[in-house]
Amino acid sequence: MSIADVTVLERHLSSLLASIRTNDSPEAWNEVASVARDIANNLRVRREGVDNHDILGKSSLPQTLGSLITLALHGAPYPADEYTAPIFEVLRVSANLCLDHDANRGYILDAGLPQVIVNLLEGYAERTPSPVAVVPLDLTISHLHIIRTSIGVLLNASLGYDAVKFRLISLETALTIVKLSASIYQPMSWLGISPDDATKESWTLRSVISSWAWRTVSELKDTKDDPKDESTRQILGPESLPWITPTLTRFIGPYEIQASSALTSDPSFYTTLVQADFEVLEEVCTVLESLSLDVEDIRLALARGYCFAEEHLGNGTYPPTWSHPTISREDRERKEKKFNMCKAALIKSVVEVAGEEKNGDVLWDDSVDNNPGGEFVHTMAKWIKDYVDTVEKNPSALHRDDLVICASLSLGNLALREKTSTALVSDPLSLAPALSSKSIFAPSTDVKLKHGILGLLKHIAQSANLSPIIPKALAENHVVERINESEIWDEGADQMAIILQLNAIGVVKHLCNADLEHALATALPPPGADSNYKTALQKIMALVSRSDSVPIKSEGTRVLVNVIRTVLMRRTVSVKSDDPEFHLRQGKEKQRAVEAILTTANVNALALFLARSGKFPILINEGIVGFNLLVTQKAGADLVLENILAPTPESIIADASSLSPIGSEASSPTLVNPSQKKPLVASNALEMIASALHNVDNPAVYPIEIRANICTFLIQLSRNASHGPNLTRVQEKTRPILQKIREENKEEEEMLTNAAGKVLELWKSE
């Protein structure tokens, strides 16, 4: 058809609009349907040298289309049956007019056509029940055609065209479309149908509506923010959740309804619906993950009212519809792989909900006696314990790693307080045996699962100093031994994610700081171990030695410091014993632990720790405290003296610019001069000790208490180390600093002044 012919049709349609405004008749509407059909058909084809789209877009057609739809409704929310045909054809014109045509997308936007179509869809959405009914919304084929084509118009108009997207988002179009899609097409609700011709057409339309609806939502979700309108930042809110989450229940076993033989005998129709089911699941999981990551209100709403119950994740299995012969093996495997990705997306969503700070008191519910944490926490704990029980009883059975990952990460986000951490290892939750099980820490266990468990254990262990129940429960289940034997710190595991090794180090670090029994378990082999057994401390310090990761080096050495402090300062363990030989054996174990600690490699590692930690006063103090305790031991002082004078390797100094304990739990330093010239890594530990004592032009400000501890260290070193050139070097390096501190005699530094004076008096008397 020529441009002239299409122009005639456009004018005819415009005249019909004018006629209907004065004389609304069935005949006129029949004529509208006929003319619009001709225009739509011609717009489907692009002929060389003839661009009907340009001509019609610039005409009054966009305004005419919107007006005809509005008039056909006659004030009703959706059209009466006799007006469905003309509206359908008008919608076809609209969809074809803006397909792959940005100029026409702009013209229909200016004409207000998208808003007219959204109003039409909202009219249908008013019929949707809430919550979503089990039975799909009853609609005739003609009305399904209108809904499908309306969504098609919005999809065509918005593809890659932000101006239309902004308008649709401001009209909350995504929620309207989601409501309709959820009510019209629900996965596997077609299993009981008998596929006569009308039914097949109806369900084919429903599946297309679902597909196009989610494509439109996805297109709107990917819109860049409109700088003029903050409402474009969020396409769906909490009110959408009752329409989204029920889809998940459709993929929960057991699946009781089977497809009829007549249905399965039509391969094309059957596979169309199976694919539509799968696409809905993918889209729902994707949007839930995205909303959980991006929208605080969604996280709050999921926690308060719509959070995934056990059945949403716990029993999600591949649907039996995939086992039909029409589904190829390759297609089934592809679906299974993506199904697992869907579960991973939901896991992220649950973890994000649990990680929302405002949800802590919502998800941790103590309102029911004898059920600490409430249903959510109980379910998460059950998933972990069920996994361990299944693996131990039947190693070849199907293991739900994904549930353990979800549960451990979620509980880890909640275990940030002493109260919650204690409850997790106490009756009735009693997670300590499961979290310390051999099956969890078997070398073959999935890395992501170990990561989740270690993260949870780390958060629990952080409260071990405040709760005697925590170290006792974990010690009874030999958690340090389990982690050590998991091969996480072995040389062959260095390709693992550093965060995994760090979390394992963090668990041991906190437990060693809280409890003597854990410190002994870290430094010594378990009873009955052979001579080749490498202790947790040996493996950690070996990892510190060979690793290029500064967090590993810093946090690993802090384990050594905590073992030193706990073994040499604590007299009893948290576990009481009626055995009269208990304390005698413990004393012997402490002595063995001291011998295990006092090695050249360990003391050198502590010296390097001091040399490279100048930016972090807390780390400097920990190193000094460790040395303070070591110099009181036989042979300890000379070993310390030798190593604080040992030069820092050139490789460490050369890499000083990158040395920052990112990922460690050291408190942030107070920087006095961002452009300071003082090296972050000293030539040896003594230089860093002197620098901290001097506290001038340093990378950080050192509190008086730390500088006083250095004075105490110098006293202990002088009393216990062999007198000779090495000790003289220490005195020569620090004496001028100590004299200056005493001479300044600042009132606010009285403690430091007195400590410096004691050192000088000791040296004077020697």
C-alpha positions in Angstrom: 0.0 0.0 0.0 1.3 3.5 -0.9 1.8 6.3 1.5 -1.2 8.0 0.0 -3.4 4.9 0.7 -2.2 4.7 4.4 -2.8 8.5 4.7 -6.4 8.0 3.5 -6.9 5.2 6.1 -5.6 7.5 8.9 -7.9 10.3 7.8 -10.8 7.9 7.7 -10.1 6.7 11.2 -9.9 10.3 12.4 -13.3 11.0 10.8 -14.8 7.9 12.5 -13.6 9.3 15.8 -15.4 12.6 15.1 -18.5 10.7 14.1 -18.6 8.6 17.2 -18.3 11.6 19.4 -21.6 12.8 18.0 -23.3 9.5 17.1 -21.9 6.5 18.9 -23.2 3.4 17.0 -22.2 -0.3 16.6 -21.8 0.2 12.9 -19.2 3.0 13.5 -17.2 0.8 15.8 -17.3 -2.0 13.4 -15.8 0.4 10.8 -13.2 1.5 13.3 -12.1 -2.2 13.7 -11.9 -2.7 10.0 -9.9 0.5 9.2 -7.6 0.0 12.2 -7.0 -3.6 11.1 -5.9 -2.4 7.7 -3.5 0.2 9.2 -2.0 -2.3 11.6 -1.4 -4.9 8.9 0.3 -2.3 6.7 2.5 -1.2 9.6 3.7 -4.8 10.1 5.7 -4.6 6.8 8.4 -2.1 6.0 8.8 -1.7 2.2 11.8 -0.2 0.6 11.3 3.4 -0.3 8.0 3.6 1.6 8.1 4.6 5.3 4.5 4.6 6.5 5.7 4.8 10.1 7.2 8.2 9.7 4.1 9.6 7.9 1.6 8.2 10.4 3.7 9.1 13.5 3.7 12.7 12.5 0.0 12.7 11.8 -2.9 13.0 14.3 -3.0 9.2 14.5 -1.4 8.9 18.0 -4.0 11.2 19.5 -6.8 9.4 17.5 -5.8 6.0 18.9 -5.9 7.2 22.5 -9.2 8.9 22.1 -10.8 5.8 20.5 -9.7 3.6 23.4 -11.1 6.0 25.9 -14.4 6.3 24.1 -14.8 2.5 23.6 -14.7 2.1 27.4 -17.8 4.2 27.8 -16.6 5.1 31.4 -16.2 1.4 32.4 -12.8 0.2 33.8 -12.5 -2.3 30.9 -14.5 -2.7 27.7 -17.8 -4.5 27.2 -17.5 -7.6 24.9 -19.0 -5.8 21.9 -16.1 -3.2 21.9 -13.2 -5.7 22.3 -12.7 -6.1 18.5 -12.2 -2.3 17.7 -10.0 -1.8 20.8 -7.9 -4.8 19.9 -7.2 -3.5 16.4 -6.5 0.0 17.7 -4.0 -1.5 20.1 -2.4 -3.4 17.2 -1.9 -0.1 15.4 -0.3 1.4 18.5 2.1 -1.6 19.0 3.2 -1.6 15.3 3.5 2.2 15.1 6.2 2.4 17.8 8.1 -0.8 17.1 11.8 0.0 16.6 10.9 3.6 16.0 12.1 6.2 18.5 10.4 9.1 16.9 7.0 7.5 17.1 7.7 6.5 20.7 8.1 10.2 21.4 4.9 11.0 19.4 2.7 8.5 21.3 4.2 9.7 24.6 3.3 13.3 23.7 -0.2 12.1 22.8 -0.7 10.5 26.2 -1.3 7.1 24.7 0.8 5.1 27.2 -1.2 6.5 30.1 -4.5 5.6 28.3 -3.2 2.0 27.9 -2.1 1.8 31.5 -5.5 3.0 32.6 -7.0 0.2 30.5 -4.8 -2.4 32.2 -5.6 -1.0 35.6 -9.2 -1.6 34.9 -8.6 -5.3 34.3 -6.3 -5.3 37.4 -9.2 -4.2 39.5 -10.7 -7.7 38.9 -7.7 -9.5 40.3 -8.3 -11.0 43.7 -5.8 -10.4 46.6 -4.0 -12.5 47.5 -3.7 -14.3 44.2 -6.4 -16.9 43.8 -5.6 -20.6 43.1 -7.8 -20.5 40.0 -6.6 -18.2 37.2 -8.6 -15.1 36.4 -11.6 -16.0 34.2 -11.3 -14.0 31.0 -12.5 -14.6 27.5 -10.1 -14.9 24.6 -11.1 -11.5 23.3 -10.2 -9.9 26.6 -7.0 -11.8 26.8 -6.1 -10.5 23.3 -6.6 -6.9 24.6 -4.4 -7.4 27.7 -1.7 -9.1 25.7 -1.6 -6.4 23.0 -1.8 -3.6 25.6 1.3 -5.0 27.3 2.9 -5.4 23.9 2.3 -1.7 23.2 4.0 -0.7 26.4 6.9 -3.1 25.8 7.5 -1.8 22.2 7.2 1.8 23.3 9.7 1.4 26.2 12.4 -0.7 24.6 15.5 1.4 24.9 13.5 4.6 25.2 13.9 6.1 28.7 11.3 8.9 28.3 8.5 6.3 28.0 10.1 4.3 30.8 10.1 7.3 33.1 6.4 7.9 32.4 5.5 4.2 33.0 7.4 4.0 36.2 5.7 7.2 37.5 2.4 5.5 36.7 3.4 2.4 38.8 2.9 0.4 35.7 5.1 -2.5 36.8 2.8 -3.2 39.8 -0.3 -3.3 37.5 1.4 -5.6 35.1 2.6 -7.9 37.9 -0.9 -8.2 39.3 -2.3 -9.1 36.0 0.4 -11.6 35.1 0.1 -13.3 38.5 -3.6 -13.6 38.2 -3.8 -14.7 34.5 -0.9 -17.1 34.4 0.3 -19.2 37.3 2.9 -21.9 36.7 1.5 -25.4 36.5 -2.1 -24.3 37.0 -2.7 -25.6 33.5 -1.9 -29.3 34.4 -5.6 -30.2 34.9 -6.9 -28.7 31.6 -8.3 -30.6 28.6 -6.6 -29.1 25.5 -9.5 -28.4 23.2 -8.9 -25.7 20.6 -10.4 -22.9 22.7 -8.5 -23.9 25.8 -5.3 -24.1 23.9 -5.7 -20.7 22.5 -6.6 -19.3 25.9 -3.6 -20.8 27.6 -1.3 -19.8 24.8 -2.4 -16.2 25.2 -2.0 -16.4 28.9 1.6 -17.7 28.6 2.4 -14.9 26.1 0.9 -12.3 28.5 3.1 -13.7 31.3 6.2 -13.5 29.1 5.6 -10.0 27.8 4.6 -8.8 31.3 7.9 -9.9 32.8 9.9 -8.6 29.8 8.3 -5.2 30.4 9.1 -5.3 34.1 12.6 -6.2 33.3 12.9 -3.3 30.9 11.6 -0.9 33.4 13.9 -2.3 36.1 16.9 -1.5 33.9 16.0 2.2 33.5 18.5 4.8 34.5 17.4 7.2 37.2 15.5 10.2 36.0 17.4 13.2 37.4 14.1 15.1 37.4 12.0 12.5 39.3 13.2 10.4 42.2 10.2 8.1 41.8 12.0 6.4 38.9 14.4 4.9 41.4 12.1 2.1 42.4 9.7 0.2 40.1 8.2 -2.1 42.6 7.6 -1.8 46.4 6.4 -4.0 49.2 2.9 -4.0 47.9 4.0 -6.1 45.0 5.2 -9.0 47.2 1.9 -10.8 47.6 1.7 -11.0 43.8 5.3 -12.2 43.4 6.1 -14.6 46.1 3.2 -17.1 45.6 4.9 -18.2 42.3 7.6 -19.9 44.5 5.0 -22.2 46.1 4.2 -23.6 42.6 7.7 -25.3 42.6 7.3 -27.0 45.9 7.0 -30.8 46.1 5.2 -33.0 46.3 3.6 -32.4 43.0 0.2 -34.0 43.2 -1.4 -33.0 39.9 -0.3 -34.8 36.8 -0.8 -33.6 33.2 -3.6 -35.5 31.3 -2.6 -37.8 28.5 -4.4 -35.6 26.0 -2.2 -32.6 27.2 1.0 -34.5 27.0 0.1 -35.9 23.6 0.5 -32.3 22.1 4.2 -31.8 22.4 4.3 -28.2 21.0 1.6 -26.9 23.3 3.0 -28.8 26.3 6.5 -27.5 25.9 5.2 -24.0 25.4 3.6 -24.0 28.8 6.6 -25.8 30.5 8.8 -23.0 29.2 6.4 -20.3 30.3 6.4 -21.8 33.8 10.2 -21.7 33.8 10.4 -18.2 32.6 8.1 -17.0 35.3 10.2 -18.7 38.0 13.4 -17.1 36.6 11.9 -13.6 36.5 10.4 -13.9 40.0 13.7 -15.0 41.5 15.6 -12.4 39.6 13.3 -9.5 40.7 13.2 -10.7 44.3 17.0 -10.8 44.4 17.3 -7.4 42.8 14.7 -5.8 45.1 16.2 -7.3 48.2 19.6 -5.9 47.3 18.4 -2.5 46.3 15.2 -1.6 48.3 15.2 -1.3 52.1 11.4 -1.3 52.2 11.4 -4.6 50.5 13.8 -6.1 53.0 11.7 -4.8 55.8 8.5 -6.1 54.3 9.9 -9.5 53.6 11.0 -9.8 57.2 7.7 -8.6 58.7 5.2 -10.3 56.6 6.3 -12.1 53.5 9.6 -13.7 54.5 10.2 -17.1 52.9 8.9 -19.8 55.1 10.5 -23.2 55.2 8.6 -24.6 52.3 9.6 -21.8 49.9 13.2 -22.9 50.0 13.4 -26.2 51.8 11.5 -28.4 49.5 12.0 -26.7 46.1 12.6 -29.5 43.6 12.7 -29.9 39.9 9.1 -30.1 38.7 7.9 -33.4 37.1 6.8 -31.6 34.0 10.5 -31.6 32.9 10.5 -35.4 32.8 8.2 -35.6 29.8 9.8 -37.1 26.6 9.1 -33.8 24.7 11.7 -32.1 27.0 15.1 -33.0 25.6 17.9 -34.1 27.9 19.9 -30.9 27.0 16.9 -28.7 27.7 16.2 -30.4 31.1 19.9 -30.0 32.1 19.8 -26.4 31.1 16.6 -25.9 33.2 18.1 -27.7 36.2 21.2 -25.5 36.0 19.1 -22.3 35.9 16.8 -23.7 38.6 19.8 -24.0 40.9 20.7 -20.4 40.0 17.2 -19.4 41.0 17.6 -21.0 44.3 20.9 -19.1 44.7 19.1 -15.9 43.9 16.6 -16.6 46.7 19.4 -17.4 49.1 20.9 -14.0 48.4 17.5 -12.5 49.0 17.0 -14.2 52.3 20.6 -13.3 53.4 20.0 -9.7 52.5 16.8 -9.6 54.5 18.6 -11.1 57.5 21.5 -8.7 57.0 19.2 -5.6 57.2 20.0 -4.0 60.5 16.4 -3.0 61.1 15.3 -6.6 60.7 17.4 -7.9 63.6 14.6 -7.7 66.2 12.0 -8.8 63.7 13.7 -12.0 62.5 15.0 -12.8 66.0 11.7 -13.4 67.8 11.8 -14.4 71.5 8.0 -14.0 72.0 7.5 -17.7 72.4 8.8 -19.5 75.4 11.4 -22.3 74.8 11.8 -21.2 71.2 14.6 -18.6 71.2 14.9 -16.8 67.9 11.4 -17.8 66.7 10.4 -19.7 63.6 12.9 -18.1 61.2 15.9 -18.9 63.4 14.5 -22.4 64.2 14.2 -23.1 60.5 17.7 -21.9 59.6 19.2 -24.0 62.5 17.2 -27.0 61.4 18.6 -26.8 57.9 22.1 -26.9 59.2 21.5 -29.8 61.6 19.5 -31.8 59.0 22.3 -31.4 56.5 24.9 -32.8 59.0 22.5 -35.6 60.0 21.9 -36.6 56.4 25.6 -36.5 55.4 26.6 -38.6 58.5 23.9 -41.2 58.0 23.9 -41.4 54.2 26.9 -39.8 52.5 25.6 -40.7 49.1 22.2 -39.0 49.6 21.2 -35.7 48.0 22.7 -32.9 50.2 21.1 -29.5 50.2 24.3 -27.4 50.4 22.3 -24.4 49.3 20.1 -24.5 52.4 23.2 -24.7 54.7 24.7 -21.7 52.9 21.5 -19.7 53.2 21.1 -20.6 56.9 24.7 -20.0 57.9 24.9 -16.6 56.2 21.5 -15.6 57.5 22.2 -16.6 61.1 25.7 -15.0 60.8 24.0 -11.7 60.1 21.8 -12.2 63.2 24.6 -13.5 65.5 26.1 -10.0 66.2 25.2 -9.8 69.8 26.2 -11.9 72.8 22.5 -12.8 73.5 21.9 -14.2 70.0 25.2 -16.0 69.7 24.8 -17.7 73.1 21.3 -18.8 72.2 22.6 -20.4 69.0 24.9 -22.8 70.9 22.5 -23.4 73.8 19.5 -25.6 74.1 17.2 -26.0 72.3 19.0 -24.7 69.1 22.3 -26.3 70.2 24.2 -25.7 66.9 27.7 -26.2 68.3 27.9 -30.0 67.3 26.7 -29.3 63.8 28.9 -26.3 63.3 31.9 -28.3 64.5 31.1 -31.5 62.7 33.5 -33.5 60.6 31.1 -33.5 57.7 31.1 -29.7 57.6 34.8 -29.4 57.7 35.7 -32.4 55.5 38.3 -31.3 52.9 35.8 -32.2 50.1 33.0 -30.0 51.5 32.0 -27.2 49.1 34.0 -24.0 49.7 30.8 -21.8 49.7 29.3 -23.9 52.5 32.5 -23.7 54.6 32.5 -19.9 54.0 29.0 -19.6 55.4 29.7 -21.8 58.4 33.0 -20.1 59.2 31.4 -16.7 58.9 28.7 -17.8 61.4 31.3 -19.3 63.7 33.3 -16.1 63.6 30.4 -14.0 64.7 29.6 -16.4 67.5 33.2 -16.5 68.6 33.3 -12.7 68.8 31.0 -12.9 71.8 33.1 -15.7 73.5 34.7 -13.2 75.9 31.3 -12.1 77.1 29.7 -15.5 77.4 31.3 -18.6 79.0 28.7 -20.8 77.4 30.1 -20.1 73.9 33.7 -21.2 74.4 32.6 -24.2 76.5 30.2 -25.4 73.8 32.7 -25.0 71.0 35.5 -26.6 73.0 33.4 -29.6 73.9 33.0 -30.1 70.1 36.7 -29.6 69.3 36.0 -26.7 66.8 39.7 -25.7 66.5 40.7 -29.2 65.8 38.0 -29.6 63.1 39.0 -26.3 61.4 42.6 -27.3 61.5 42.0 -30.7 60.0 39.8 -29.2 57.2 43.0 -28.4 55.3 41.9 -24.7 54.9 45.3 -23.5 55.9 47.3 -26.1 54.1 49.6 -25.1 51.3 47.5 -26.9 48.7 44.5 -24.8 49.7 46.2 -21.4 49.0 44.1 -21.0 45.9 41.0 -20.8 48.0 39.4 -17.4 48.6 41.4 -15.5 51.1 38.2 -14.6 53.0 37.7 -18.3 53.8 41.1 -18.6 55.4 40.6 -15.3 57.1 37.3 -16.3 58.6 38.9 -19.5 59.9 41.7 -17.5 61.4 39.1 -15.1 63.0 37.3 -18.0 64.7 40.4 -19.3 66.3 41.7 -15.8 67.2 38.6 -14.9 69.1 38.3 -18.2 70.9 42.0 -18.1 71.9 41.5 -14.7 73.4 38.5 -15.9 75.4 39.5 -19.3 76.7 42.6 -21.2 77.7 41.3 -24.5 76.5 41.0 -23.2 72.9 44.5 -21.6 73.2 45.9 -25.0 74.2 44.0 -26.7 71.4 45.5 -24.2 68.9 49.1 -24.6 70.1 49.2 -28.3 70.8 48.2 -31.5 68.9 45.2 -33.4 70.2 45.8 -36.5 72.4 47.0 -39.5 70.3 48.1 -37.5 67.3 51.2 -38.8 65.5 54.5 -37.0 65.4 53.8 -35.5 62.0 50.6 -33.7 63.1 50.7 -30.0 62.4 48.9 -27.9 65.0 46.5 -25.1 64.1 49.1 -22.5 65.3 51.8 -24.2 63.1 49.6 -24.1 60.0 48.5 -20.5 60.6 52.0 -19.3 61.1 53.2 -21.2 58.0 50.4 -19.5 56.1 51.5 -16.2 57.5 55.0 -16.8 56.3 54.2 -17.7 52.7 51.1 -15.6 52.1 51.3 -12.3 50.2 48.0 -11.2 51.8 48.5 -8.5 54.5 45.2 -9.4 56.2 46.3 -13.0 56.4 49.7 -11.9 57.8 48.2 -9.5 60.4 45.2 -11.6 61.5 47.3 -14.8 61.6 49.9 -13.2 63.8 47.2 -11.9 66.1 46.3 -15.6 66.7 49.8 -16.1 68.0 49.5 -13.0 70.2 46.2 -14.3 71.7 47.7 -17.7 72.4 50.7 -16.1 74.1 48.4 -13.9 76.3 46.0 -16.6 77.2 48.5 -19.3 77.9 50.7 -17.1 80.0 48.1 -15.0 81.8 45.1 -17.3 82.4 45.3 -19.8 85.2 42.1 -21.9 84.6 39.9 -22.9 81.7 36.2 -22.2 81.5 35.4 -25.8 82.0 35.3 -27.0 85.6 36.5 -30.5 86.4 36.1 -32.9 89.4 39.2 -34.7 88.3 42.0 -34.0 90.9 44.6 -34.4 88.2 42.9 -31.9 85.9 44.9 -28.8 87.0 48.1 -30.7 87.1 47.7 -31.9 83.5 46.6 -28.4 82.5 49.8 -27.0 84.0 51.9 -29.4 82.0 49.9 -28.6 78.8 50.6 -24.9 79.4 54.3 -25.5 79.7 54.2 -27.6 76.5 52.3 -24.7 74.8 54.9 -22.2 75.9 57.6 -24.4 74.3 55.5 -24.6 71.1 55.2 -20.8 71.1 58.9 -20.0 71.7 60.3 -20.8 68.3 62.5 -18.5 66.2 59.9 -18.5 63.4 57.1 -17.4 65.7 59.1 -14.7 67.4 60.4 -13.5 64.1 56.8 -13.3 62.8 55.8 -11.2 65.8 58.8 -8.9 65.1 57.7 -8.5 61.5 54.2 -7.9 62.6 55.5 -4.9 64.7 57.7 -3.6 61.9 54.8 -3.3 59.4 52.0 -2.2 61.6 52.9 1.4 62.2 49.6 2.8 61.0 47.6 0.7 63.6 48.3 1.5 67.3 46.2 -1.5 68.4 48.4 -3.9 66.5 51.6 -2.3 67.8 50.2 -2.7 71.3 49.3 -6.3 70.8 52.8 -7.0 69.6 54.3 -5.3 72.6 52.1 -7.2 75.0 53.1 -10.4 73.3 56.8 -9.6 73.6 56.3 -8.5 77.2 55.0 -11.9 78.1 57.6 -13.8 76.1 60.6 -12.1 77.7 59.5 -13.4 81.1 60.1 -17.0 79.9 63.4 -18.9 80.0 65.2 -18.2 76.8 62.4 -16.0 75.7 64.1 -12.7 76.3 67.2 -13.5 74.2 65.0 -14.8 71.4 62.9 -11.6 71.4 66.0 -9.4 71.6 67.6 -11.2 68.6 64.5 -10.8 66.5 63.5 -7.2 67.2 67.0 -6.4 65.8 66.6 -8.7 62.8 66.3 -6.7 59.5 62.9 -6.5 57.8 63.2 -8.3 54.4 63.6 -6.0 51.5 60.6 -7.6 49.8 58.3 -6.4 52.6 59.8 -2.9 52.6 59.5 -2.7 48.9 55.8 -3.5 49.1 55.1 -1.1 51.9 52.8 1.0 49.8 50.4 -1.9 49.5 50.6 -3.0 53.1 47.4 -2.2 54.9 45.5 -4.7 57.0 42.3 -4.4 55.0 39.9 -7.0 56.3 41.5 -7.1 59.8 39.6 -6.1 62.8 42.2 -3.5 63.9 40.6 -0.3 64.9 41.2 2.7 62.6 44.3 4.8 63.5 44.3 8.5 64.0 46.3 9.9 61.1 48.3 13.1 62.0 49.7 13.9 58.6 48.3 12.3 55.5 51.4 13.2 53.6 53.8 11.9 56.3 57.2 10.7 55.2 57.6 8.1 57.9 57.8 4.6 56.4 54.8 2.4 57.0 57.3 -0.5 57.4 60.3 -0.1 59.7 63.8 -1.5 59.0 63.3 -3.7 62.1 60.9 -4.1 65.0 63.1 -2.0 67.2 62.8 1.0 64.9 59.0 0.7 65.0 59.1 0.4 68.8 61.2 3.5 69.1 59.0 5.4 66.6 55.9 4.5 68.6 57.6 5.6 71.8 58.7 8.9 70.3 55.3 9.5 68.8 56.4 12.3 66.5 55.8 12.4 62.7 54.3 8.9 62.9 51.7 7.4 60.6 49.4 7.3 63.6 49.0 8.8 67.1 50.0 6.4 69.9 48.1 6.7 73.2 50.0 7.1 76.4 49.0 3.6 77.5 50.7 2.0 74.5 53.9 4.0 75.0 53.9 3.1 78.7 53.6 -0.6 77.7 56.7 -0.1 75.6 58.5 1.2 78.7 57.4 -1.9 80.6 58.7 -4.1 77.8 62.1 -2.4 77.9 62.3 -3.0 81.6 61.4 -6.7 81.3 63.8 -7.1 78.3 66.7 -5.5 80.3 66.0 -7.7 83.3 65.8 -11.0 81.5 67.9 -10.8 78.3 71.7 -11.4 78.2 73.7 -8.2 78.5 75.8 -7.5 75.5 75.9 -5.6 72.2 72.3 -6.4 71.3 70.9 -5.0 74.5 73.2 -2.0 74.2 71.7 -1.3 70.7 68.2 -1.2 72.2 69.3 1.2 74.9 71.1 3.5 72.5 68.0 3.6 70.2 65.5 4.4 73.0 67.5 6.2 75.7 67.3 9.7 74.0 63.5 9.3 73.6 63.0 8.3 77.2 65.1 11.2 78.4 63.1 13.6 76.4 59.8 12.2 77.8 61.2 12.6 81.3 62.5 16.1 80.7 59.2 17.3 79.2 57.4 16.0 82.2 53.9 16.8 80.8 51.2 16.8 83.4 48.8 14.9 81.1 51.5 12.3 80.5 52.3 11.5 84.2 51.9 7.8 83.7 54.3 7.8 80.7 56.8 10.1 82.4 57.0 7.7 85.4 57.3 4.7 83.2 60.2 6.3 81.2 61.9 7.3 84.5 61.8 3.7 85.7 63.5 2.4 82.6 66.2 5.0 82.9 66.7 4.3 86.6 67.1 0.6 85.8 69.7 1.3 83.1 71.5 3.7 85.4 71.9 1.1 88.1 73.3 -1.5 85.7 
